[in-house]
Amino acid sequence: MVIDSRQPQYTDRELVTRFQSGNDPSAFDELVKRHSGHAYQIAFGFLNSKEDAEEVVQDAFVRIYRHLPNFRGDAEFSTWMYRIVTNLCNNRYRYNKIRGAGKHISLDAPVEAHDSSGDGPAKLELPDKGMTPDREVAYEEMRQRVEAAMAALPESYRQAVLLRNVKQLDYDEIAAILHCAVGTVKSRINRGRELLRQALDL
């Protein structure tokens, strides 16, 4: 008979309950291990800065640790976490903008543009940066244009487009994070994509 010595796989809700009970201090460590990568992707997508993203994620989990004992589970833990990370990113983005630190977005994932159906993933095509020097120059020029166009979007549109693009969150999740209706989320994403198309003359 083989005994499986691996730790049981708890759901997020079960880990939260175990942490709140005080019987399993390692439950919080497991939540951090499970979600810190996702939180970093969101933060880097908003800020396009490794240092800023790392600081935001660290701050987010400090806040989560402090408030987790009172977390009632009205939303999924991941949604609650994304909401905290997004709010902190907004604060850092405004701070950087005031300081003139630049306006950044992530181009690790394709930025989406509005398609004919109003709901599809029509993507902005960027030149292949692994090609010739001329193509590398073209890529850098387009990257700067996309970055400037995204930074110029109204904040509500920028938030919705980034959450949809960086983590490919579904509309219900984005609505929960941004505290608005699903229809509002779709409208903001579509309008944001249309403004990007206009700015980039696509």
Phi, psi and omega in degrees: 000129181261127179262125179277112184267002181291153178291142179296148179269102180272152172286166177302318181297320179293321178295320177299315180298318180294321177294316182294331180286341181082003183268349184218082180300336182284351182298321180293320178301322179292322177296318178297313180299322184285327191242351185295325178297316178295318179298320180296319179300317179297312183296317180293325178297323178284320193252338181052037178219122180300315183294314179297317181297317180296318180294320179297315181296317178299314180296321181299315182285334172296316179293320178299316180301317182294323187260352182300325178302334181258005180290122185266353178078024177295332175235167175296150179303318181297321179295316178300316180297313179301323181296317179295314180298317180298316179298318179294323177296318178299317179297316181292321180298316179296319180298314179297322181294319179295321181281353181075028182281357178113163179241116190232152169221168177268134173250015177296324175252152183292135175283133184269146175242161181296133177253178187295333181276344180084002184215006184263174186266043180305121189256145174284124182273121177256148178300151179288115185286356179265014184265217184286165176304322178299318179291327177296320177296318179296320179298315182296321178297316179293321179301316180294322179294316179296318180300315180293321180294318179294317181296332182278349179295147170304145188304320182296323178289317181299317179301311184295317180295317181294318179295324178288323186276310187294312184248359182052043178292150178280169187296323180297318179295316180297319179300319179294321181291319185266001178058051178212172181286156179301319179300323178293320178300311181299319180297317180295318180296313180297317180293320177298318178296319180296319178295324176296315179301316181294317182294326183264359178056050181258000000 
